[in-house]
Amino acid sequence: MRRASTLASLPRLSRSLSTAHGGAASTLAPATYGLLQVALYGTTSTGSQARRRWLDSFSGGSGRKLAIGVAGTLASVAVATSLAPEVYAKEPPPAALVPKEVVLYQYEACPFCNKVKAFLDYHDIPYKVVEVNPLSKKEIKWSEYKKVPILMVDGEQLVDSSAIIDQLNSKIVPERAAASSPDDDEEKKWRQWVDNHLVHMLSPNIYRNTLEALESFDYITSNGNFSYTEKISVKYAGAAAMYFVSKKLKKKYNITDERASLYEAAETWVDALNGRDFLGGSKPNLADLAVFGVLRPIRYLRSGKDMVEHTRIGEWYSRMEQAVGEPARIKA
Ligand SMILES: N[C@@H](CCC(=O)N[C@@H](CS)C(=O)NCC(=O)O)C(=O)O
């Protein structure tokens, strides 16, 4: 009986899967450098002679020697500083602004759900997860919205990943959300790039051949909400279905070589960083969190490993892993 209903739902599976993944079928620190310049009398500043006089007044004319000693000490501090790894940390909101109850209805491997989780994790907002069965969707029967993610925040239903993040952001950082700055345009542009471009790179890559499609479905079924029989049938039937769907998606999004397109997207993102640790500067902004969230489900699949091996995105990704830290998910 159970088996029959599972198999009967397979056409629905391919429909669900085709809409998944995109709706179409993720030196020296300046201060140290400044100090060194001061210790070395400065090279550009007109205050250099005054500084030497100031040092001489303490050292009976041996200001130069003293300065060299200070410079040496500072240089060793600078070397130690440059060797010490940067520490990137989460950014929790003030306790009063943290919602009391947050529940995420999701598919574990869904890039849109992972965008929302990246935001919640980075801001250390505790959340419960309800893993939705993509075949029956019985866990979201109560909602008129038929996709995931759905986020319940203190009883209020939020839908659509980017809208969810905007609304949460204005709840937990109201002052930043209200004040607009030129950086916002850049953040907005790249968030749109994630939704309109980057997500479309995923399916053609993770289902590009039978081996990778099976690897992806192994990950999806191991982490998703499926019964035992569903797991087996979904793994093989899903992998086969998505292999064909991904070919259609390639056509739809004009992708000829899916890996080359993924690498190009990764390089485009690194170029956008323009030497900064994050698009947001010294801390991730919403675009960093969106790119990270969308790439997180594929990072340790063959395609994600290839991407890190063949592009410059790895260092930024590692910084993001460090900043986002441990999941804020409440274990049931
Ligand atoms: N624009 C939506 C897209 C959400 C979406 O397409 N989610 C997929 C899962 S990755 C889904 O629920 N598809 C419908 C289905 O599974 O039936 C968002 O950003 O949240």
PDBQT file of the ligand as one rigid body, heavy atoms in Angstrom, charges set to zero:
ROOT
HETATM    1  N1  LIG A 401      11.322  32.556  -4.833  1.00  0.00    +0.000 N 
HETATM    2  C1  LIG A 401      11.193  31.515  -3.851  1.00  0.00    +0.000 C 
HETATM    3  C2  LIG A 401      11.480  30.179  -4.491  1.00  0.00    +0.000 C 
HETATM    4  C3  LIG A 401      11.217  29.034  -3.536  1.00  0.00    +0.000 C 
HETATM    5  C4  LIG A 401      11.266  27.704  -4.259  1.00  0.00    +0.000 C 
HETATM    6  O1  LIG A 401      11.184  27.632  -5.490  1.00  0.00    +0.000 OA
HETATM    7  N2  LIG A 401      11.381  26.655  -3.463  1.00  0.00    +0.000 N 
HETATM    8  C5  LIG A 401      11.359  25.336  -4.013  1.00  0.00    +0.000 C 
HETATM    9  C6  LIG A 401      12.254  24.417  -3.218  1.00  0.00    +0.000 C 
HETATM   10  S1  LIG A 401      13.971  24.769  -3.497  1.00  0.00    +0.000 SA
HETATM   11  C7  LIG A 401       9.937  24.799  -3.872  1.00  0.00    +0.000 C 
HETATM   12  O2  LIG A 401       9.350  24.850  -2.826  1.00  0.00    +0.000 OA
HETATM   13  N3  LIG A 401       9.398  24.298  -4.989  1.00  0.00    +0.000 N 
HETATM   14  C8  LIG A 401       8.050  23.812  -5.006  1.00  0.00    +0.000 C 
HETATM   15  C9  LIG A 401       7.898  22.353  -4.710  1.00  0.00    +0.000 C 
HETATM   16  O3  LIG A 401       8.811  21.698  -4.193  1.00  0.00    +0.000 OA
HETATM   17  O4  LIG A 401       6.814  21.875  -4.979  1.00  0.00    +0.000 OA
HETATM   18  C10 LIG A 401      12.144  31.817  -2.676  1.00  0.00    +0.000 C 
HETATM   19  O5  LIG A 401      13.120  32.539  -2.872  1.00  0.00    +0.000 OA
HETATM   20  O6  LIG A 401      11.866  31.367  -1.554  1.00  0.00    +0.000 OA
ENDROOT
TORSDOF 0
